[in-house]
Amino acid sequence: MAVPKRKTSQAKTASRKSANMKKSAPALSVCPQCHQAKMPHRVCPNCNYYDGKEIVASEK
């Protein structure tokens, strides 16, 4: 089993982890039915519509 010979410095660790800090929040689009923000290419969590059709039967 491989074991490091020296302790990894803080700069080396921080530079390796810095790639994850560049990630941004996911993009949002507007639902054409209810005009609420939703993730693109997903069923709207508010009105259960996708591509102009009701996908999940609402219990309202």
Jmol script that loads the backbone (N, CA, C; Angstrom):
load data "model"
ATOM      1  N   MET A   1       0.844  -1.180   0.000  1.00  0.00           N
ATOM      2  CA  MET A   1       0.000   0.000   0.000  1.00  0.00           C
ATOM      3  C   MET A   1       0.885   1.238   0.000  1.00  0.00           C
ATOM      4  N   ALA A   2       0.591   2.194  -0.849  1.00  0.00           N
ATOM      5  CA  ALA A   2       1.406   3.408  -0.964  1.00  0.00           C
ATOM      6  C   ALA A   2       1.150   4.342   0.204  1.00  0.00           C
ATOM      7  N   VAL A   3       2.240   4.841   0.770  1.00  0.00           N
ATOM      8  CA  VAL A   3       2.165   5.767   1.893  1.00  0.00           C
ATOM      9  C   VAL A   3       2.993   6.985   1.537  1.00  0.00           C
ATOM     10  N   PRO A   4       2.470   8.218   1.741  1.00  0.00           N
ATOM     11  CA  PRO A   4       3.264   9.400   1.409  1.00  0.00           C
ATOM     12  C   PRO A   4       4.497   9.514   2.291  1.00  0.00           C
ATOM     13  N   LYS A   5       5.601   9.939   1.684  1.00  0.00           N
ATOM     14  CA  LYS A   5       6.850  10.069   2.422  1.00  0.00           C
ATOM     15  C   LYS A   5       6.897  11.358   3.222  1.00  0.00           C
ATOM     16  N   ARG A   6       6.226  12.396   2.726  1.00  0.00           N
ATOM     17  CA  ARG A   6       6.206  13.701   3.401  1.00  0.00           C
ATOM     18  C   ARG A   6       4.768  14.179   3.563  1.00  0.00           C
ATOM     19  N   LYS A   7       4.563  15.061   4.525  1.00  0.00           N
ATOM     20  CA  LYS A   7       3.244  15.656   4.748  1.00  0.00           C
ATOM     21  C   LYS A   7       2.914  16.580   3.571  1.00  0.00           C
ATOM     22  N   THR A   8       1.678  16.521   3.092  1.00  0.00           N
ATOM     23  CA  THR A   8       1.244  17.406   2.008  1.00  0.00           C
ATOM     24  C   THR A   8       1.046  18.812   2.566  1.00  0.00           C
ATOM     25  N   SER A   9       1.673  19.779   1.918  1.00  0.00           N
ATOM     26  CA  SER A   9       1.604  21.160   2.413  1.00  0.00           C
ATOM     27  C   SER A   9       0.198  21.735   2.247  1.00  0.00           C
ATOM     28  N   GLN A  10      -0.066  22.799   2.991  1.00  0.00           N
ATOM     29  CA  GLN A  10      -1.379  23.444   2.930  1.00  0.00           C
ATOM     30  C   GLN A  10      -1.610  24.062   1.556  1.00  0.00           C
ATOM     31  N   ALA A  11      -0.570  24.605   0.941  1.00  0.00           N
ATOM     32  CA  ALA A  11      -0.702  25.212  -0.391  1.00  0.00           C
ATOM     33  C   ALA A  11      -1.056  24.157  -1.439  1.00  0.00           C
ATOM     34  N   LYS A  12      -0.435  23.001  -1.331  1.00  0.00           N
ATOM     35  CA  LYS A  12      -0.712  21.922  -2.282  1.00  0.00           C
ATOM     36  C   LYS A  12      -2.153  21.427  -2.130  1.00  0.00           C
ATOM     37  N   THR A  13      -2.595  21.282  -0.895  1.00  0.00           N
ATOM     38  CA  THR A  13      -3.963  20.841  -0.635  1.00  0.00           C
ATOM     39  C   THR A  13      -4.972  21.875  -1.114  1.00  0.00           C
ATOM     40  N   ALA A  14      -4.711  23.156  -0.837  1.00  0.00           N
ATOM     41  CA  ALA A  14      -5.635  24.229  -1.233  1.00  0.00           C
ATOM     42  C   ALA A  14      -5.724  24.353  -2.748  1.00  0.00           C
ATOM     43  N   SER A  15      -4.594  24.195  -3.445  1.00  0.00           N
ATOM     44  CA  SER A  15      -4.627  24.317  -4.906  1.00  0.00           C
ATOM     45  C   SER A  15      -5.382  23.144  -5.531  1.00  0.00           C
ATOM     46  N   ARG A  16      -5.330  21.968  -4.911  1.00  0.00           N
ATOM     47  CA  ARG A  16      -6.067  20.824  -5.417  1.00  0.00           C
ATOM     48  C   ARG A  16      -7.570  21.000  -5.207  1.00  0.00           C
ATOM     49  N   LYS A  17      -7.948  21.580  -4.080  1.00  0.00           N
ATOM     50  CA  LYS A  17      -9.360  21.779  -3.766  1.00  0.00           C
ATOM     51  C   LYS A  17      -9.962  23.005  -4.445  1.00  0.00           C
ATOM     52  N   SER A  18      -9.140  23.873  -5.012  1.00  0.00           N
ATOM     53  CA  SER A  18      -9.640  25.135  -5.567  1.00  0.00           C
ATOM     54  C   SER A  18     -10.523  24.923  -6.797  1.00  0.00           C
ATOM     55  N   ALA A  19     -10.374  23.794  -7.489  1.00  0.00           N
ATOM     56  CA  ALA A  19     -11.188  23.543  -8.681  1.00  0.00           C
ATOM     57  C   ALA A  19     -12.658  23.433  -8.318  1.00  0.00           C
ATOM     58  N   ASN A  20     -12.973  22.917  -7.120  1.00  0.00           N
ATOM     59  CA  ASN A  20     -14.370  22.786  -6.706  1.00  0.00           C
ATOM     60  C   ASN A  20     -14.973  24.116  -6.292  1.00  0.00           C
ATOM     61  N   MET A  21     -14.159  25.091  -5.938  1.00  0.00           N
ATOM     62  CA  MET A  21     -14.672  26.387  -5.520  1.00  0.00           C
ATOM     63  C   MET A  21     -15.118  27.242  -6.702  1.00  0.00           C
ATOM     64  N   LYS A  22     -14.762  26.848  -7.907  1.00  0.00           N
ATOM     65  CA  LYS A  22     -15.115  27.614  -9.096  1.00  0.00           C
ATOM     66  C   LYS A  22     -16.525  27.301  -9.591  1.00  0.00           C
ATOM     67  N   LYS A  23     -17.141  26.266  -9.046  1.00  0.00           N
ATOM     68  CA  LYS A  23     -18.467  25.868  -9.511  1.00  0.00           C
ATOM     69  C   LYS A  23     -19.494  26.921  -9.134  1.00  0.00           C
ATOM     70  N   SER A  24     -20.409  27.177 -10.037  1.00  0.00           N
ATOM     71  CA  SER A  24     -21.446  28.181  -9.804  1.00  0.00           C
ATOM     72  C   SER A  24     -22.789  27.497  -9.563  1.00  0.00           C
ATOM     73  N   ALA A  25     -23.751  28.284  -9.196  1.00  0.00           N
ATOM     74  CA  ALA A  25     -25.094  27.763  -8.952  1.00  0.00           C
ATOM     75  C   ALA A  25     -25.708  27.292 -10.273  1.00  0.00           C
ATOM     76  N   PRO A  26     -26.608  26.311 -10.243  1.00  0.00           N
ATOM     77  CA  PRO A  26     -27.205  25.822 -11.480  1.00  0.00           C
ATOM     78  C   PRO A  26     -28.078  26.889 -12.140  1.00  0.00           C
ATOM     79  N   ALA A  27     -28.138  26.829 -13.451  1.00  0.00           N
ATOM     80  CA  ALA A  27     -28.945  27.793 -14.204  1.00  0.00           C
ATOM     81  C   ALA A  27     -30.425  27.530 -13.974  1.00  0.00           C
ATOM     82  N   LEU A  28     -31.212  28.572 -14.005  1.00  0.00           N
ATOM     83  CA  LEU A  28     -32.652  28.448 -13.827  1.00  0.00           C
ATOM     84  C   LEU A  28     -33.360  29.014 -15.051  1.00  0.00           C
ATOM     85  N   SER A  29     -34.480  28.428 -15.400  1.00  0.00           N
ATOM     86  CA  SER A  29     -35.322  28.937 -16.471  1.00  0.00           C
ATOM     87  C   SER A  29     -36.707  29.213 -15.897  1.00  0.00           C
ATOM     88  N   VAL A  30     -37.561  29.833 -16.702  1.00  0.00           N
ATOM     89  CA  VAL A  30     -38.903  30.195 -16.257  1.00  0.00           C
ATOM     90  C   VAL A  30     -39.898  29.204 -16.841  1.00  0.00           C
ATOM     91  N   CYS A  31     -40.771  28.707 -16.007  1.00  0.00           N
ATOM     92  CA  CYS A  31     -41.817  27.783 -16.450  1.00  0.00           C
ATOM     93  C   CYS A  31     -42.832  28.564 -17.285  1.00  0.00           C
ATOM     94  N   PRO A  32     -43.167  28.095 -18.491  1.00  0.00           N
ATOM     95  CA  PRO A  32     -44.136  28.829 -19.315  1.00  0.00           C
ATOM     96  C   PRO A  32     -45.566  28.748 -18.777  1.00  0.00           C
ATOM     97  N   GLN A  33     -45.875  27.775 -17.932  1.00  0.00           N
ATOM     98  CA  GLN A  33     -47.231  27.630 -17.392  1.00  0.00           C
ATOM     99  C   GLN A  33     -47.473  28.549 -16.198  1.00  0.00           C
ATOM    100  N   CYS A  34     -46.593  28.442 -15.178  1.00  0.00           N
ATOM    101  CA  CYS A  34     -46.837  29.172 -13.931  1.00  0.00           C
ATOM    102  C   CYS A  34     -45.836  30.303 -13.698  1.00  0.00           C
ATOM    103  N   HIS A  35     -44.852  30.443 -14.568  1.00  0.00           N
ATOM    104  CA  HIS A  35     -43.856  31.523 -14.516  1.00  0.00           C
ATOM    105  C   HIS A  35     -43.019  31.503 -13.237  1.00  0.00           C
ATOM    106  N   GLN A  36     -42.803  30.327 -12.686  1.00  0.00           N
ATOM    107  CA  GLN A  36     -41.909  30.159 -11.541  1.00  0.00           C
ATOM    108  C   GLN A  36     -40.550  29.692 -12.055  1.00  0.00           C
ATOM    109  N   ALA A  37     -39.504  29.939 -11.270  1.00  0.00           N
ATOM    110  CA  ALA A  37     -38.167  29.494 -11.641  1.00  0.00           C
ATOM    111  C   ALA A  37     -38.068  27.980 -11.472  1.00  0.00           C
ATOM    112  N   LYS A  38     -37.442  27.315 -12.460  1.00  0.00           N
ATOM    113  CA  LYS A  38     -37.242  25.875 -12.394  1.00  0.00           C
ATOM    114  C   LYS A  38     -35.938  25.550 -13.103  1.00  0.00           C
ATOM    115  N   MET A  39     -35.417  24.356 -12.857  1.00  0.00           N
ATOM    116  CA  MET A  39     -34.215  23.923 -13.556  1.00  0.00           C
ATOM    117  C   MET A  39     -34.591  23.532 -14.981  1.00  0.00           C
ATOM    118  N   PRO A  40     -33.738  23.832 -15.955  1.00  0.00           N
ATOM    119  CA  PRO A  40     -34.075  23.504 -17.341  1.00  0.00           C
ATOM    120  C   PRO A  40     -34.138  21.990 -17.575  1.00  0.00           C
ATOM    121  N   HIS A  41     -35.001  21.577 -18.482  1.00  0.00           N
ATOM    122  CA  HIS A  41     -35.207  20.179 -18.873  1.00  0.00           C
ATOM    123  C   HIS A  41     -35.677  19.325 -17.699  1.00  0.00           C
ATOM    124  N   ARG A  42     -36.439  19.898 -16.779  1.00  0.00           N
ATOM    125  CA  ARG A  42     -36.997  19.177 -15.649  1.00  0.00           C
ATOM    126  C   ARG A  42     -38.487  19.510 -15.544  1.00  0.00           C
ATOM    127  N   VAL A  43     -39.237  18.653 -14.909  1.00  0.00           N
ATOM    128  CA  VAL A  43     -40.652  18.914 -14.633  1.00  0.00           C
ATOM    129  C   VAL A  43     -40.715  20.047 -13.617  1.00  0.00           C
ATOM    130  N   CYS A  44     -41.623  20.983 -13.818  1.00  0.00           N
ATOM    131  CA  CYS A  44     -41.772  22.110 -12.897  1.00  0.00           C
ATOM    132  C   CYS A  44     -42.283  21.580 -11.554  1.00  0.00           C
ATOM    133  N   PRO A  45     -41.599  21.873 -10.450  1.00  0.00           N
ATOM    134  CA  PRO A  45     -42.068  21.370  -9.155  1.00  0.00           C
ATOM    135  C   PRO A  45     -43.329  22.068  -8.660  1.00  0.00           C
ATOM    136  N   ASN A  46     -43.648  23.214  -9.239  1.00  0.00           N
ATOM    137  CA  ASN A  46     -44.814  23.969  -8.791  1.00  0.00           C
ATOM    138  C   ASN A  46     -46.106  23.491  -9.463  1.00  0.00           C
ATOM    139  N   CYS A  47     -46.078  23.342 -10.792  1.00  0.00           N
ATOM    140  CA  CYS A  47     -47.309  23.003 -11.518  1.00  0.00           C
ATOM    141  C   CYS A  47     -47.276  21.624 -12.181  1.00  0.00           C
ATOM    142  N   ASN A  48     -46.160  20.898 -12.099  1.00  0.00           N
ATOM    143  CA  ASN A  48     -46.005  19.544 -12.645  1.00  0.00           C
ATOM    144  C   ASN A  48     -46.176  19.483 -14.161  1.00  0.00           C
ATOM    145  N   TYR A  49     -45.790  20.539 -14.868  1.00  0.00           N
ATOM    146  CA  TYR A  49     -45.864  20.558 -16.325  1.00  0.00           C
ATOM    147  C   TYR A  49     -44.469  20.463 -16.915  1.00  0.00           C
ATOM    148  N   TYR A  50     -44.375  19.813 -18.086  1.00  0.00           N
ATOM    149  CA  TYR A  50     -43.140  19.778 -18.867  1.00  0.00           C
ATOM    150  C   TYR A  50     -43.528  19.773 -20.336  1.00  0.00           C
ATOM    151  N   ASP A  51     -42.967  20.670 -21.098  1.00  0.00           N
ATOM    152  CA  ASP A  51     -43.209  20.784 -22.542  1.00  0.00           C
ATOM    153  C   ASP A  51     -44.699  20.971 -22.846  1.00  0.00           C
ATOM    154  N   GLY A  52     -45.394  21.730 -22.004  1.00  0.00           N
ATOM    155  CA  GLY A  52     -46.796  22.044 -22.239  1.00  0.00           C
ATOM    156  C   GLY A  52     -47.766  20.942 -21.850  1.00  0.00           C
ATOM    157  N   LYS A  53     -47.279  19.864 -21.260  1.00  0.00           N
ATOM    158  CA  LYS A  53     -48.162  18.757 -20.858  1.00  0.00           C
ATOM    159  C   LYS A  53     -48.016  18.491 -19.370  1.00  0.00           C
ATOM    160  N   GLU A  54     -49.120  18.106 -18.724  1.00  0.00           N
ATOM    161  CA  GLU A  54     -49.056  17.766 -17.315  1.00  0.00           C
ATOM    162  C   GLU A  54     -48.483  16.358 -17.177  1.00  0.00           C
ATOM    163  N   ILE A  55     -47.354  16.241 -16.500  1.00  0.00           N
ATOM    164  CA  ILE A  55     -46.665  14.968 -16.395  1.00  0.00           C
ATOM    165  C   ILE A  55     -47.114  14.195 -15.152  1.00  0.00           C
ATOM    166  N   VAL A  56     -47.134  14.849 -14.016  1.00  0.00           N
ATOM    167  CA  VAL A  56     -47.534  14.209 -12.761  1.00  0.00           C
ATOM    168  C   VAL A  56     -48.889  14.751 -12.389  1.00  0.00           C
ATOM    169  N   ALA A  57     -49.829  13.888 -12.123  1.00  0.00           N
ATOM    170  CA  ALA A  57     -51.167  14.335 -11.752  1.00  0.00           C
ATOM    171  C   ALA A  57     -51.098  15.054 -10.415  1.00  0.00           C
ATOM    172  N   SER A  58     -51.567  16.289 -10.385  1.00  0.00           N
ATOM    173  CA  SER A  58     -51.538  17.061  -9.137  1.00  0.00           C
ATOM    174  C   SER A  58     -52.700  16.647  -8.239  1.00  0.00           C
ATOM    175  N   GLU A  59     -52.471  16.769  -6.929  1.00  0.00           N
ATOM    176  CA  GLU A  59     -53.478  16.371  -5.939  1.00  0.00           C
ATOM    177  C   GLU A  59     -54.253  17.564  -5.422  1.00  0.00           C
ATOM    178  N   LYS A  60     -54.352  18.621  -6.187  1.00  0.00           N
ATOM    179  CA  LYS A  60     -55.031  19.841  -5.740  1.00  0.00           C
ATOM    180  C   LYS A  60     -56.497  19.766  -6.052  1.00  0.00           C
TER     181      LYS A  60
END
end "model"
wireframe off; spacefill off
backbone 0.3
color backbone group
